[in-house]
Amino acid sequence: MSAAQGLLLALATLYAAFLCWYGGRGRPLSAEEIESYLQRLGARAKGPQAQALLDDVRLLVSHDDGREFVMQNLVRHRAEALYPPGYEHYGKSAKAADQRYGRALLPHLLRYGNLLVFVARRSGQFITEPGVAPWDYVAMVRYRSRRDFLRFALAIEQQDITMHKWAAIASTQVFPVRPMISLLAVRLLVGALLAVAALPLYLWLS
């Protein structure tokens, strides 16, 4: 095997490993899996939102097709962070509490093939409902599957990561979406980047 052929094989292997990690077309959750995950989440979830959160998770996974999806998050911060007793040392900044949450959850997202694809702060107002406070920012998170969403949720619940989220957030709306039109073609983008990065080396070895 020539050096150029070895390079192509290495690139193909690397891209295949990425596709395996990125996934997006898996096996739907069974009813038994759903109950098992919900029981484990129920044992770990804490705070006044715990039962409502479990009910929302059950609704989310009730008609799973095993495919990837994007979670849309609309977030409104508290005027001051509201930590439970014993955690007041984190301070009163709601934005700082939300940033702690974001930093802590990122490794768990990546572990299960999930990606933060878009975050944007509100920069003005246009069409609003009377008496409804505006959202502070929007975030979109790609999940490899609903199974991987549950794995991620279990991981962050057992480490008290969500404590920072609820300390920061006064109100939120979270719902799954599936892109109909999107310019974010991650599989194609990664393949193109690998090809462009390797082309000079391939030409030199040939």
Backbone as CSV, one residue per row, in Angstrom:
resi,resn,N_x,N_y,N_z,CA_x,CA_y,CA_z,C_x,C_y,C_z
1,MET,0.845,-1.195,0.000,0.000,0.000,0.000,0.880,1.246,0.000
2,SER,0.581,2.172,-0.894,1.361,3.399,-0.964,0.972,4.336,0.172
3,ALA,1.803,5.369,0.369,1.507,6.348,1.418,0.210,7.086,1.118
4,ALA,-0.033,7.395,-0.155,-1.262,8.090,-0.529,-2.485,7.221,-0.250
5,GLN,-2.393,5.942,-0.556,-3.501,5.024,-0.289,-3.735,4.878,1.217
6,GLY,-2.642,4.863,1.978,-2.769,4.792,3.432,-3.474,6.011,3.991
7,LEU,-3.184,7.185,3.396,-3.844,8.407,3.831,-5.344,8.340,3.562
8,LEU,-5.711,7.863,2.374,-7.127,7.740,2.034,-7.840,6.773,2.973
9,LEU,-7.176,5.674,3.298,-7.772,4.708,4.219,-7.967,5.311,5.607
10,ALA,-6.975,6.072,6.063,-7.079,6.714,7.378,-8.218,7.727,7.405
11,LEU,-8.345,8.494,6.323,-9.421,9.475,6.250,-10.789,8.794,6.224
12,ALA,-10.887,7.706,5.459,-12.152,6.972,5.388,-12.523,6.395,6.749
13,THR,-11.524,5.886,7.463,-11.769,5.337,8.799,-12.206,6.428,9.766
14,LEU,-11.549,7.581,9.697,-11.897,8.705,10.562,-13.321,9.189,10.287
15,TYR,-13.678,9.270,9.005,-15.017,9.735,8.661,-16.074,8.715,9.076
16,ALA,-15.763,7.433,8.931,-16.694,6.382,9.358,-16.908,6.439,10.869
17,ALA,-15.826,6.711,11.625,-15.948,6.835,13.078,-16.814,8.033,13.443
18,PHE,-16.652,9.147,12.706,-17.497,10.317,12.951,-18.965,10.002,12.687
19,LEU,-19.258,9.333,11.576,-20.639,9.000,11.246,-21.257,8.090,12.298
20,CYS,-20.453,7.171,12.828,-20.939,6.278,13.873,-21.279,7.077,15.132
21,TRP,-20.412,8.016,15.510,-20.653,8.847,16.698,-21.831,9.787,16.471
22,TYR,-21.916,10.392,15.302,-22.949,11.387,15.033,-24.327,10.742,14.898
23,GLY,-24.385,9.559,14.328,-25.621,8.791,14.270,-26.783,9.551,13.665
24,GLY,-27.975,9.342,14.291,-29.159,10.047,13.837,-30.233,9.153,13.264
25,ARG,-29.932,7.862,13.112,-30.902,6.919,12.551,-30.842,5.626,13.357
26,GLY,-31.370,5.680,14.550,-31.254,4.540,15.459,-32.555,3.775,15.631
27,ARG,-32.541,2.891,16.584,-33.689,2.038,16.903,-34.616,2.769,17.862
28,PRO,-35.930,2.779,17.609,-36.863,3.460,18.514,-36.832,2.860,19.912
29,LEU,-37.127,3.678,20.898,-37.218,3.215,22.278,-38.385,2.248,22.432
30,SER,-38.171,1.186,23.192,-39.257,0.281,23.532,-39.996,0.823,24.757
31,ALA,-41.195,0.304,24.996,-41.969,0.730,26.167,-41.211,0.406,27.451
32,GLU,-40.514,-0.730,27.474,-39.747,-1.120,28.661,-38.589,-0.158,28.900
33,GLU,-37.904,0.245,27.827,-36.807,1.209,27.970,-37.315,2.540,28.514
34,ILE,-38.437,2.992,27.994,-38.991,4.267,28.438,-39.278,4.241,29.932
35,GLU,-39.920,3.170,30.412,-40.242,3.067,31.831,-38.986,2.997,32.686
36,SER,-37.977,2.287,32.198,-36.720,2.170,32.938,-36.044,3.533,33.065
37,TYR,-35.956,4.263,31.963,-35.334,5.586,31.993,-36.115,6.535,32.904
38,LEU,-37.442,6.510,32.824,-38.245,7.414,33.641,-38.118,7.095,35.129
39,GLN,-38.028,5.821,35.468,-37.832,5.456,36.872,-36.494,5.968,37.381
40,ARG,-35.459,5.829,36.567,-34.131,6.297,36.974,-34.086,7.811,37.057
41,LEU,-34.755,8.482,36.118,-34.827,9.934,36.188,-35.598,10.390,37.419
42,GLY,-36.701,9.691,37.720,-37.502,10.047,38.878,-36.743,9.914,40.179
43,ALA,-35.825,8.939,40.242,-35.032,8.740,41.449,-33.977,9.822,41.622
44,ARG,-33.612,10.508,40.530,-32.540,11.500,40.591,-33.041,12.939,40.536
45,ALA,-34.170,13.157,39.876,-34.676,14.529,39.722,-35.073,15.110,41.077
46,LYS,-34.738,16.372,41.264,-35.021,17.044,42.531,-35.700,18.380,42.258
47,GLY,-36.285,18.942,43.311,-36.848,20.281,43.211,-38.313,20.272,42.832
48,PRO,-38.927,21.464,42.877,-40.362,21.571,42.609,-40.752,21.255,41.174
49,GLN,-39.797,21.307,40.244,-40.101,21.038,38.839,-40.004,19.566,38.491
50,ALA,-39.578,18.709,39.445,-39.230,17.331,39.135,-40.374,16.555,38.483
51,GLN,-41.575,16.560,39.090,-42.672,15.771,38.549,-43.151,16.309,37.204
52,ALA,-43.221,17.627,37.086,-43.626,18.215,35.806,-42.624,17.870,34.714
53,LEU,-41.347,17.851,35.074,-40.306,17.503,34.111,-40.463,16.058,33.647
54,LEU,-40.738,15.142,34.581,-40.934,13.737,34.218,-42.129,13.571,33.291
55,ASP,-43.191,14.301,33.561,-44.373,14.238,32.693,-44.038,14.738,31.291
56,ASP,-43.240,15.795,31.213,-42.856,16.330,29.911,-41.951,15.361,29.160
57,VAL,-41.035,14.701,29.873,-40.142,13.733,29.245,-40.948,12.549,28.695
58,ARG,-41.924,12.088,29.460,-42.762,10.984,28.989,-43.466,11.363,27.684
59,LEU,-43.975,12.575,27.629,-44.640,13.043,26.415,-43.661,13.108,25.245
60,LEU,-42.451,13.583,25.512,-41.439,13.717,24.466,-41.086,12.381,23.823
61,VAL,-40.949,11.331,24.637,-40.456,10.043,24.131,-41.570,9.065,23.784
62,SER,-42.841,9.470,23.949,-43.947,8.523,23.805,-44.113,7.992,22.384
63,HIS,-43.691,8.749,21.385,-43.821,8.303,19.994,-42.458,8.385,19.300
64,ASP,-41.479,7.726,19.868,-40.108,7.790,19.357,-39.975,7.024,18.040
65,ASP,-39.230,7.608,17.097,-38.936,6.918,15.838,-37.453,6.592,15.691
66,GLY,-36.661,6.883,16.737,-35.238,6.571,16.688,-34.391,7.562,15.925
67,ARG,-34.997,8.630,15.407,-34.276,9.571,14.566,-33.780,10.784,15.351
68,GLU,-32.830,11.493,14.775,-32.316,12.723,15.359,-33.396,13.803,15.373
69,PHE,-33.244,14.778,16.254,-34.161,15.904,16.302,-33.442,17.090,16.921
70,VAL,-34.044,18.256,16.806,-33.497,19.486,17.368,-34.443,19.990,18.438
71,MET,-33.894,20.388,19.575,-34.697,20.942,20.652,-34.566,22.456,20.645
72,GLN,-35.701,23.117,20.532,-35.762,24.573,20.551,-35.953,25.049,21.988
73,ASN,-35.100,25.950,22.451,-35.160,26.472,23.814,-35.345,27.983,23.782
74,LEU,-36.409,28.479,24.396,-36.622,29.906,24.602,-36.449,30.169,26.091
75,VAL,-35.612,31.134,26.444,-35.210,31.297,27.843,-35.382,32.740,28.301
76,ARG,-35.925,32.883,29.514,-36.020,34.181,30.167,-35.340,34.077,31.532
77,HIS,-34.382,34.944,31.800,-33.635,34.895,33.052,-34.420,35.502,34.221
78,ARG,-34.067,35.069,35.402,-34.551,35.723,36.617,-33.839,37.064,36.787
79,ALA,-34.423,37.926,37.599,-33.738,39.179,37.932,-32.484,38.882,38.739
80,GLU,-32.560,37.866,39.628,-31.412,37.394,40.405,-31.461,35.881,40.460
81,ALA,-30.298,35.270,40.495,-30.227,33.811,40.596,-30.869,33.343,41.902
82,LEU,-31.576,32.219,41.837,-32.265,31.684,43.002,-31.751,30.271,43.276
83,TYR,-30.661,30.189,44.049,-30.069,28.893,44.395,-30.730,28.331,45.656
84,PRO,-30.772,26.998,45.789,-31.328,26.401,47.010,-30.422,26.671,48.206
85,PRO,-30.942,26.519,49.413,-30.126,26.733,50.617,-28.838,25.908,50.576
86,GLY,-27.751,26.548,50.967,-26.455,25.881,50.969,-25.616,26.168,49.738
87,TYR,-26.229,26.795,48.722,-25.498,27.081,47.482,-25.469,28.589,47.186
88,GLU,-25.733,29.394,48.191,-25.774,30.842,47.996,-24.422,31.420,47.586
89,HIS,-23.349,30.670,47.829,-22.008,31.171,47.503,-21.821,31.368,45.993
90,TYR,-22.712,30.811,45.190,-22.603,31.010,43.744,-22.973,32.431,43.332
91,GLY,-23.606,33.178,44.211,-23.911,34.560,43.901,-25.297,34.766,43.317
92,LYS,-25.583,36.002,42.968,-26.928,36.406,42.548,-27.076,36.600,41.044
93,SER,-26.025,36.425,40.285,-26.109,36.674,38.849,-26.783,35.504,38.129
94,ALA,-27.945,35.760,37.523,-28.644,34.713,36.774,-27.873,34.329,35.516
95,LYS,-27.253,35.303,34.864,-26.477,34.994,33.659,-25.286,34.107,33.999
96,ALA,-24.625,34.384,35.119,-23.485,33.562,35.539,-23.942,32.141,35.856
97,ALA,-25.109,31.998,36.482,-25.643,30.672,36.787,-25.939,29.906,35.506
98,ASP,-26.502,30.590,34.512,-26.800,29.949,33.229,-25.518,29.549,32.507
99,GLN,-24.487,30.367,32.615,-23.198,30.035,32.007,-22.573,28.809,32.674
100,ARG,-22.722,28.690,33.996,-22.228,27.489,34.689,-22.937,26.247,34.160
101,TYR,-24.230,26.370,33.976,-25.006,25.251,33.439,-24.503,24.872,32.041
102,GLY,-24.298,25.859,31.191,-23.846,25.582,29.831,-22.489,24.907,29.788
103,ARG,-21.561,25.380,30.599,-20.218,24.784,30.616,-20.265,23.343,31.135
104,ALA,-21.106,23.106,32.128,-21.154,21.780,32.745,-21.822,20.746,31.853
105,LEU,-22.809,21.158,31.059,-23.537,20.168,30.267,-22.859,19.815,28.946
106,LEU,-21.966,20.688,28.454,-21.368,20.472,27.137,-20.680,19.116,26.991
107,PRO,-19.826,18.683,27.942,-19.194,17.357,27.779,-20.211,16.222,27.704
108,HIS,-21.330,16.348,28.414,-22.349,15.304,28.394,-23.109,15.308,27.074
109,LEU,-23.295,16.470,26.487,-23.895,16.530,25.161,-23.028,15.795,24.152
110,LEU,-21.742,16.139,24.116,-20.830,15.560,23.131,-20.660,14.056,23.327
111,ARG,-20.700,13.611,24.559,-20.539,12.183,24.851,-21.581,11.339,24.127
112,TYR,-22.786,11.877,23.976,-23.873,11.120,23.368,-24.215,11.609,21.960
113,GLY,-23.278,12.253,21.309,-23.484,12.660,19.926,-24.438,13.809,19.746
114,ASN,-24.631,14.612,20.783,-25.535,15.752,20.726,-24.723,17.039,20.569
115,LEU,-25.264,18.007,19.863,-24.506,19.219,19.560,-25.341,20.476,19.793
116,LEU,-24.722,21.479,20.377,-25.302,22.809,20.456,-25.083,23.468,19.097
117,VAL,-26.161,23.718,18.351,-25.999,24.184,16.976,-26.262,25.675,16.804
118,PHE,-26.969,26.297,17.758,-27.294,27.718,17.574,-27.663,28.340,18.907
119,VAL,-27.067,29.491,19.211,-27.423,30.279,20.392,-27.430,31.750,19.975
120,ALA,-28.481,32.485,20.361,-28.551,33.900,19.996,-29.288,34.680,21.071
121,ARG,-28.746,35.840,21.430,-29.410,36.744,22.359,-30.447,37.580,21.618
122,ARG,-31.494,37.958,22.323,-32.480,38.873,21.755,-31.831,40.226,21.524
123,SER,-32.051,40.810,20.351,-31.430,42.094,20.018,-32.459,43.185,19.766
124,GLY,-33.714,42.938,20.108,-34.759,43.930,19.913,-36.122,43.267,20.020
125,GLN,-37.165,43.980,19.618,-38.516,43.459,19.649,-39.220,43.746,18.328
126,PHE,-40.147,42.873,17.987,-40.899,43.081,16.756,-42.373,42.770,17.008
127,ILE,-42.768,41.509,16.908,-44.149,41.112,17.188,-44.192,40.460,18.558
128,THR,-44.960,41.016,19.481,-45.028,40.481,20.842,-46.474,40.411,21.304
129,GLU,-46.722,39.538,22.271,-48.035,39.447,22.892,-48.128,40.477,24.018
130,PRO,-49.221,41.215,24.099,-49.366,42.211,25.179,-49.249,41.561,26.553
131,GLY,-48.447,42.162,27.414,-48.293,41.672,28.773,-47.348,40.504,28.935
132,VAL,-46.776,40.017,27.844,-45.848,38.890,27.907,-44.413,39.410,27.828
133,ALA,-43.623,39.075,28.825,-42.223,39.524,28.850,-41.440,38.855,27.724
134,PRO,-40.497,39.567,27.115,-39.721,38.983,26.014,-38.727,37.935,26.512
135,TRP,-38.393,37.012,25.628,-37.354,36.029,25.931,-35.995,36.696,25.870
136,ASP,-35.035,36.188,26.651,-33.681,36.742,26.651,-32.803,36.129,25.566
137,TYR,-32.962,34.840,25.319,-32.182,34.223,24.248,-32.842,32.951,23.758
138,VAL,-32.369,32.489,22.618,-32.853,31.250,22.018,-31.657,30.326,21.817
139,ALA,-31.860,29.031,22.047,-30.796,28.039,21.828,-31.411,26.822,21.148
140,MET,-30.662,26.230,20.227,-31.111,25.031,19.529,-30.058,23.942,19.723
141,VAL,-30.501,22.774,20.176,-29.603,21.662,20.468,-30.021,20.445,19.640
142,ARG,-29.090,19.891,18.890,-29.350,18.681,18.107,-29.079,17.465,18.972
143,TYR,-30.077,16.584,19.073,-29.932,15.321,19.801,-29.908,14.167,18.803
144,ARG,-29.011,13.234,19.040,-28.848,12.090,18.149,-30.115,11.241,18.103
145,SER,-30.814,11.179,19.204,-32.074,10.443,19.295,-32.715,10.779,20.631
146,ARG,-33.946,10.354,20.821,-34.581,10.528,22.114,-33.940,9.636,23.173
147,ARG,-33.411,8.500,22.776,-32.655,7.647,23.708,-31.432,8.394,24.221
148,ASP,-30.733,9.085,23.322,-29.546,9.830,23.735,-29.911,11.059,24.544
149,PHE,-31.086,11.622,24.291,-31.572,12.700,25.150,-31.769,12.192,26.579
150,LEU,-32.350,10.999,26.739,-32.562,10.436,28.069,-31.234,10.117,28.753
151,ARG,-30.279,9.593,28.013,-28.959,9.320,28.585,-28.309,10.613,29.072
152,PHE,-28.422,11.650,28.256,-27.887,12.952,28.622,-28.583,13.491,29.872
153,ALA,-29.911,13.393,29.915,-30.673,13.898,31.056,-30.281,13.182,32.343
154,LEU,-30.081,11.878,32.275,-29.654,11.123,33.453,-28.281,11.575,33.924
155,ALA,-27.386,11.802,32.988,-26.016,12.193,33.348,-25.984,13.529,34.070
156,ILE,-26.770,14.498,33.602,-26.700,15.818,34.236,-27.517,15.867,35.524
157,GLU,-28.545,15.024,35.655,-29.318,15.015,36.899,-28.499,14.448,38.056
158,GLN,-27.668,13.456,37.779,-26.929,12.834,38.867,-25.779,13.703,39.364
159,GLN,-25.444,14.759,38.644,-24.357,15.640,39.061,-24.842,17.027,39.494
160,ASP,-26.121,17.181,39.715,-26.696,18.460,40.166,-26.422,19.614,39.202
161,ILE,-26.229,19.292,37.936,-25.964,20.340,36.953,-27.194,21.201,36.723
162,THR,-28.382,20.574,36.746,-29.603,21.333,36.462,-29.920,22.353,37.558
163,MET,-29.283,22.234,38.706,-29.466,23.217,39.764,-29.149,24.622,39.249
164,HIS,-28.083,24.745,38.458,-27.696,26.044,37.915,-28.740,26.550,36.922
165,LYS,-29.318,25.649,36.147,-30.340,26.046,35.176,-31.542,26.666,35.871
166,TRP,-32.071,25.956,36.885,-33.284,26.455,37.529,-33.000,27.665,38.423
167,ALA,-31.761,27.813,38.861,-31.394,29.028,39.584,-31.411,30.240,38.656
168,ALA,-31.118,30.010,37.383,-30.980,31.108,36.423,-32.279,31.474,35.726
169,ILE,-33.138,30.484,35.495,-34.252,30.666,34.568,-35.559,30.972,35.290
170,ALA,-36.197,32.062,34.881,-37.524,32.401,35.404,-38.601,31.681,34.618
171,SER,-38.391,31.553,33.304,-39.386,30.924,32.448,-38.700,30.388,31.205
172,THR,-39.245,29.288,30.671,-38.674,28.717,29.452,-39.739,27.958,28.689
173,GLN,-39.581,27.896,27.390,-40.364,27.012,26.534,-39.386,26.147,25.766
174,VAL,-39.591,24.830,25.823,-38.693,23.883,25.180,-39.544,22.899,24.389
175,PHE,-39.234,22.737,23.108,-40.018,21.806,22.299,-39.160,21.272,21.147
176,PRO,-39.410,20.021,20.747,-38.625,19.412,19.670,-39.103,19.880,18.303
177,VAL,-38.160,20.030,17.384,-38.478,20.371,15.999,-37.651,19.471,15.084
178,ARG,-38.124,19.327,13.860,-37.362,18.591,12.851,-37.217,19.493,11.632
179,PRO,-35.992,19.815,11.230,-35.793,20.768,10.133,-36.487,20.325,8.843
180,MET,-37.166,21.269,8.195,-37.740,21.051,6.869,-36.792,21.595,5.798
181,ILE,-36.188,22.731,6.108,-35.163,23.326,5.246,-34.011,23.748,6.148
182,SER,-32.813,23.302,5.854,-31.653,23.646,6.680,-30.398,23.677,5.835
183,LEU,-29.573,24.693,6.062,-28.279,24.790,5.388,-27.170,24.169,6.223
184,LEU,-27.527,23.630,7.395,-26.534,23.035,8.282,-26.462,21.531,8.005
185,ALA,-25.640,21.140,7.033,-25.459,19.734,6.667,-24.156,19.248,7.307
186,VAL,-24.234,18.786,8.548,-23.035,18.481,9.325,-22.237,17.336,8.702
187,ARG,-22.899,16.280,8.266,-22.175,15.146,7.681,-21.400,15.581,6.443
188,LEU,-22.051,16.348,5.583,-21.394,16.842,4.375,-20.272,17.808,4.723
189,LEU,-20.499,18.676,5.705,-19.495,19.664,6.099,-18.233,18.984,6.626
190,VAL,-18.399,17.985,7.505,-17.236,17.294,8.061,-16.477,16.559,6.962
191,GLY,-17.198,15.899,6.055,-16.539,15.216,4.941,-15.762,16.179,4.066
192,ALA,-16.350,17.348,3.782,-15.675,18.337,2.950,-14.433,18.897,3.639
193,LEU,-14.523,19.147,4.948,-13.364,19.668,5.691,-12.223,18.667,5.705
194,LEU,-12.544,17.392,5.891,-11.506,16.358,5.865,-10.843,16.292,4.490
195,ALA,-11.644,16.385,3.436,-11.103,16.317,2.080,-10.206,17.503,1.783
196,VAL,-10.653,18.692,2.154,-9.864,19.906,1.896,-8.564,19.898,2.695
197,ALA,-8.637,19.454,3.966,-7.441,19.422,4.799,-6.421,18.400,4.290
198,ALA,-6.924,17.298,3.722,-6.012,16.227,3.313,-5.496,16.372,1.887
199,LEU,-6.153,17.202,1.079,-5.781,17.287,-0.339,-4.318,17.661,-0.574
200,PRO,-3.778,18.697,0.093,-2.364,19.019,-0.143,-1.423,17.866,0.207
201,LEU,-1.709,17.176,1.318,-0.862,16.060,1.727,-0.967,14.902,0.729
202,TYR,-2.167,14.661,0.226,-2.376,13.580,-0.742,-1.596,13.866,-2.029
203,LEU,-1.662,15.113,-2.508,-0.943,15.477,-3.726,0.563,15.363,-3.540
204,TRP,1.012,15.686,-2.320,2.449,15.610,-2.048,2.928,14.155,-2.004
205,LEU,2.076,13.268,-1.466,2.438,11.853,-1.363,2.313,11.095,-2.662
206,SER,1.465,11.595,-3.569,1.214,10.885,-4.835,2.415,10.978,-5.791
